[in-house]
């Protein structure tokens, strides 16, 4: 049985989240949490929260054993984009985009 957990409107671009998710996809939940605790990126903490949430959803809602859970799918979708401007040379303005992402983790019992 697949159990999901997601975090929406996280203030980091989906490309940066995807680099972290590639490391934990296909691993057991306990192993993934260990990997995430030693990663230097700040987004690893957010991904760890979502993994813990998926594990507790499986335990509380479906009575699955957390030690036997495996991350089947992990992906980051594109969220909203805030369009902003900053000062540039000669009194001009240059646009930049503040990207958001939606992180989804799907776990399943082995």
VOBA-1610 file (N, C-alpha, C; in pm, whole numbers, padded with zeros to 5 digits, always signed):
BEGIN
Unk+00084-00117+00000Unk+00000+00000+00000Unk+00089+00124+00000Unk+00062+00214-00090Unk+00140+00338-00101Unk+00083+00445-00009Unk+00170+00511+00065Unk+00131+00618+00156Unk+00210+00742+00116Unk+00141+00855+00108Unk+00208+00977+00061Unk+00215+01082+00171Unk+00308+01173+00152Unk+00319+01294+00232Unk+00376+01401+00140Unk+00329+01525+00158Unk+00380+01631+00071Unk+00394+01760+00150Unk+00483+01843+00101Unk+00502+01978+00155Unk+00486+02072+00037Unk+00398+02169+00053Unk+00367+02257-00059Unk+00421+02397-00033Unk+00450+02466-00144Unk+00499+02604-00142Unk+00626+02619-00058Unk+00723+02531-00083Unk+00853+02540-00016Unk+00940+02638-00094Unk+01002+02731-00026Unk+01072+02842-00090Unk+01213+02802-00134Unk+01220+02706-00227Unk+01346+02665-00289Unk+01311+02610-00426Unk+01399+02626-00522Unk+01366+02586-00658Unk+01361+02433-00670Unk+01277+02383-00760Unk+01263+02237-00777Unk+01393+02169-00819Unk+01480+02238-00890Unk+01608+02178-00931Unk+01695+02147-00811Unk+01697+02236-00713Unk+01779+02213-00594Unk+01722+02099-00509Unk+01589+02091-00503Unk+01526+01984-00426Unk+01549+01849-00495Unk+01547+01848-00627Unk+01564+01724-00703Unk+01700+01661-00676Unk+01803+01742-00656Unk+01936+01689-00625Unk+01936+01611-00494Unk+01861+01659-00396Unk+01852+01591-00267Unk+01766+01466-00279Unk+01656+01476-00353Unk+01564+01363-00365Unk+01627+01246-00441Unk+01718+01275-00532Unk+01786+01167-00605Unk+01867+01078-00512Unk+01915+01134-00401Unk+01996+01058-00308Unk+01914+00961-00223Unk+01786+00993-00198Unk+01707+00910-00106Unk+01607+00820-00177Unk+01587+00840-00303Unk+01488+00758-00376Unk+01531+00612-00379Unk+01440+00522-00341Unk+01469+00379-00342Unk+01530+00325-00214Unk+01556+00411-00117Unk+01619+00369+00008Unk+01513+00342+00115Unk+01553+00271+00220Unk+01465+00254+00335Unk+01454+00388+00408Unk+01347+00405+00484Unk+01321+00532+00551Unk+01431+00564+00652Unk+01472+00467+00730Unk+01576+00492+00831Unk+01709+00529+00765Unk+01742+00463+00656Unk+01866+00494+00583Unk+01858+00632+00519Unk+01741+00667+00465Unk+01723+00798+00403Unk+01736+00910+00505Unk+01682+00891+00625Unk+01693+00993+00729Unk+01838+01011+00774Unk+01914+00903+00777Unk+02055+00913+00811Unk+02131+00991+00705Unk+02104+00963+00579Unk+02169+01035+00469Unk+02135+01183+00475Unk+02008+01213+00498Unk+01964+01353+00499Unk+02022+01430+00617Unk+02044+01364+00729Unk+02098+01435+00845Unk+02243+01479+00823Unk+02314+01414+00733Unk+02454+01451+00707Unk+02472+01534+00580Unk+02365+01564+00510Unk+02377+01647+00389Unk+02395+01793+00427Unk+02480+01867+00356Unk+02508+02005+00394Unk+02401+02106+00349Unk+02312+02069+00260Unk+02216+02166+00208Unk+02102+02189+00307Unk+02053+02312+00317Unk+01942+02340+00408Unk+01812+02271+00369Unk+01794+02241+00241Unk+01669+02179+00197Unk+01660+02034+00244Unk+01772+01975+00285Unk+01770+01836+00333Unk+01686+01824+00460Unk+01684+01929+00543Unk+01601+01927+00663Unk+01452+01922+00628Unk+01413+01997+00527Unk+01273+01997+00484Unk+01234+01862+00426Unk+01322+01803+00346Unk+01295+01671+00288Unk+01286+01567+00400Unk+01369+01580+00502Unk+01364+01486+00614Unk+01231+01496+00687Unk+01179+01617+00701Unk+01047+01634+00763Unk+00938+01563+00685Unk+00944+01572+00552Unk+00843+01508+00468Unk+00856+01356+00476Unk+00979+01305+00481Unk+00999+01161+00493Unk+00944+01111+00627Unk+00971+01184+00735Unk+00918+01147+00867Unk+00765+01151+00867Unk+00709+01250+00798Unk+00564+01262+00791Unk+00503+01144+00716Unk+00566+01103+00607Unk+00516+00988+00531Unk+00523+00860+00615Unk+00631+00845+00692Unk+00645+00727+00777Unk+00540+00726+00888Unk+00515+00842+00947Unk+00414+00845+01054Unk+00273+00831+00998Unk+00249+00880+00876Unk+00119+00857+00812Unk+00096+00707+00792Unk+00199+00637+00747Unk+00187+00493+00726Unk+00163+00420+00858Unk+00231+00465+00963Unk+00218+00397+01093Unk+00082+00425+01156Unk+00037+00549+01157Unk-00086+00585+01227Unk-00213+00554+01148Unk-00209+00574+01017Unk-00331+00556+00938Unk-00350+00415+00885Unk-00239+00343+00860Unk-00251+00212+00797Unk-00184+00101+00879Unk-00137+00131+00999Unk-00075+00033+01090Unk+00040-00044+01023Unk+00122+00027+00945Unk+00240-00034+00884Unk+00359-00016+00979Unk+00455-00105+00969Unk+00574-00098+01055Unk+00674-00001+00992Unk+00715+00104+01065Unk+00806+00204+01007Unk+00942+00149+00967Unk+00988+00042+01033Unk+01119-00014+01000Unk+01120-00084+00865Unk+01003-00119+00813Unk+00995-00191+00687Unk+00954-00102+00570Unk+00951+00028+00590Unk+00906+00119+00484Unk+01022+00156+00392Unk+00989+00168+00265Unk+01087+00204+00162Unk+01031+00321+00081Unk+01118+00414+00043Unk+01075+00528-00039Unk+01065+00480-00184Unk+00943+00477-00235Unk+00920+00428-00371Unk+00936+00542-00471Unk+00872+00654-00443Unk+00879+00770-00532Unk+00910+00894-00450Unk+00989+00982-00506Unk+01019+01111-00444Unk+01040+01211-00556Unk+00959+01316-00558Unk+00972+01413-00665Unk+00935+01552-00616Unk+00981+01651-00692Unk+00953+01791-00661Unk+00888+01855-00783Unk+00768+01904-00766Unk+00697+01972-00874Unk+00717+02123-00860Unk+00691+02191-00970Unk+00706+02336-00972Unk+00586+02402-00905Unk+00614+02496-00816Unk+00509+02573-00752Unk+00496+02709-00818Unk+00446+02804-00743Unk+00431+02938-00800Unk+00567+03004-00816Unk+00572+03108-00898Unk+00693+03184-00920Unk+00664+03331-00892Unk+00741+03389-00801Unk+00728+03532-00775Unk+00823+03605-00868Unk+00772+03701-00941Unk+00856+03777-01033Unk+00898+03905-00964Unk+01029+03921-00948Unk+01084+04035-00876Unk+01187+04106-00963Unk+01227+04226-00920Unk+01326+04305-00992Unk+01433+04352-00896Unk+01554+04370-00949Unk+01660+04430-00869Unk+01733+04534-00953Unk+01801+04624-00885Unk+01867+04736-00952Unk+01982+04685-01038Unk+01999+04752-01150Unk+02105+04716-01243Unk+02181+04842-01282Unk+02278+04828-01366Unk+02361+04942-01406Unk+02279+05044-01485Unk+02322+05168-01478Unk+02263+05280-01553Unk+02116+05302-01519Unk+02077+05276-01396Unk+01940+05304-01354Unk+01836+05208-01408Unk+01879+05095-01457Unk+01784+04998-01511Unk+01746+04896-01405Unk+01648+04814-01439Unk+01605+04707-01349Unk+01611+04575-01425Unk+01654+04469-01355Unk+01660+04336-01415Unk+01567+04242-01340Unk+01491+04162-01414Unk+01399+04070-01346Unk+01472+03944-01297Unk+01418+03886-01191Unk+01460+03753-01148Unk+01337+03684-01090Unk+01345+03552-01081Unk+01230+03473-01038Unk+01261+03402-00907Unk+01170+03413-00812Unk+01179+03337-00687Unk+01089+03215-00702Unk+01150+03101-00713Unk+01074+02980-00742Unk+01035+02905-00615Unk+00919+02840-00621Unk+00868+02757-00513Unk+00853+02615-00565Unk+00846+02518-00473Unk+00830+02380-00516Unk+00737+02305-00422Unk+00682+02197-00473Unk+00599+02106-00396Unk+00674+01973-00387Unk+00705+01930-00266Unk+00781+01806-00245Unk+00683+01694-00209Unk+00692+01582-00279Unk+00606+01466-00253Unk+00692+01343-00231Unk+00662+01270-00125Unk+00731+01145-00092Unk+00626+01035-00083Unk+00649+00923-00149Unk+00560+00808-00144Unk+00638+00689-00090Unk+00588+00632+00020Unk+00653+00517+00082Unk+00562+00394+00068Unk+00626+00279+00075Unk+00553+00153+00063Unk+00624+00048+00150Unk+00547-00047+00200Unk+00605-00152+00282Unk+00676-00254+00192Unk+00793-00298+00237Unk+00868-00394+00156Unk+00806-00532+00162
//
